[in-house]
Amino acid sequence: MLLKDFMRSEDLSDAEMAEKIGDISEYGVRKLRFRTRGPSVRVAARIEEVTGGRVRSADLQPLTNRRAPAEAVS
């Protein structure tokens, strides 16, 4: 389950989730929720614990840019 889906199902704000995880900012949770960055091992383990295993570390991996690199113009 994605973090954003878990937070929506539990009606948790970024600040509330940050408080539950501990040692992460509201901004850090937002980055994880939108998958613009991945968590540290400690934060990933803590999220798995807080969510009762519903959000796993694999669910927290950042999205990659799916566009092909721009071609050089001669």
TIDO-233970 format. One record per residue: residue in three letters; x, y, z of N, C-alpha, C in turn. Coordinates in steps of 0.1 Angstrom, whole numbers, plus 5000, padded with zeros to 4 digits. Last residue first. Layout:
N
ALAXYZXYZXYZ;...
//
This chain:
74
SER521851884664523051924657522852054649;VAL520651814696520351874683521651924676;ALA520251514714521151634711520751684697;GLU517251434730518251404720519051534716;ALA516651384765516551464753517651434743;PRO515851064777516751174777516551254764;ALA512450974782513750944776514551074776;ARG510750974813510951034800512350984795;ARG510350894839510150794829510350854815;ASN512150924868511751004856511550904845;THR510850724894511950764885511350844874;LEU509650764927509350744913510550794905;PRO511150604956510850724948510550684933;GLN509650364976510650394967510250514958;LEU507750264993508250404996509350444986;ASP507150004990506150104986506550244987;ALA509349875001509249874986508149974981;SER508749895028509849985022509749985007;ARG505149905031506449835032507549925026;VAL502349945049503250025040504649965042;ARG501349755067500549785055501349865044;GLY502649715090503049635079502349665066;GLY501549905108501249765110501649675098;THR502450155105501350115097500949975098;VAL504650155122503550245125502250205117;GLU506449975109505949955123504650025125;GLU506950105085506349975085505749935098;ILE508050335095506750345088506150215088;ARG510450225106509450295115508150305108;ALA511750145083511350045093510250105103;ALA512050395071511250295064510850185074;VAL513750515089512450575087511550465080;ARG516050345087515350365100513950415098;VAL516750385060516450245065515650265078;SER515250685047516350605053515850475057;PRO513050695018513350705032514750645036;GLY513250874987513050754994513450775009;ARG511351134971512551084977512250954984;THR508951164960509951234953511351204959;ARG506451054968507550964963508551044955;PHE504651174982504551204968505651124961;ARG505451085008504051065003503951074988;LEU508051185010507751035009506451005004;LYS507451455011508351405001508151254999;ARG505851465034505351505021506151455010;VAL507751395053506651305051506051335037;GLY509351625052509951495049508851395046;TYR507651815062508051825048508651695043;GLU507451735088506251735080506651735065;SER510451545096509651665095508351645087;ILE511251295119511151335105510151455105;ASP511251185145512451225139512451245124;GLY508250995140509251045149510551075141;ILE505850885132507050825128508150865137;LYS503951055144503850905146505150835143;GLU504651295133504751275148504651125151;ALA504251255106505551285111505651265126;MET501451235107502251115103503651135108;GLU500751495114500351385123501151255120;ALA501751635092502251665105501951545115;ASP500151535071501651515071502251535085;SER497251385086497951485079499451455078;LEU495151105082496251165088496851275079;ASP493050915077492751055078493851125086;GLU493550655070493550685084493250835087;SER493450675043492450585049492450605064;ARG495450855038494150895034493150805042;MET497650705046497350835053495950875050;PHE497550505027497450475041497050595049;ASP497950655004496750575005496550545020;LYS500550745008499450845006498150775008;LEU502050515009501950595021500750685020;LEU500550224992501350354992501050435005;MET500949885000500050005000500950125000;
//
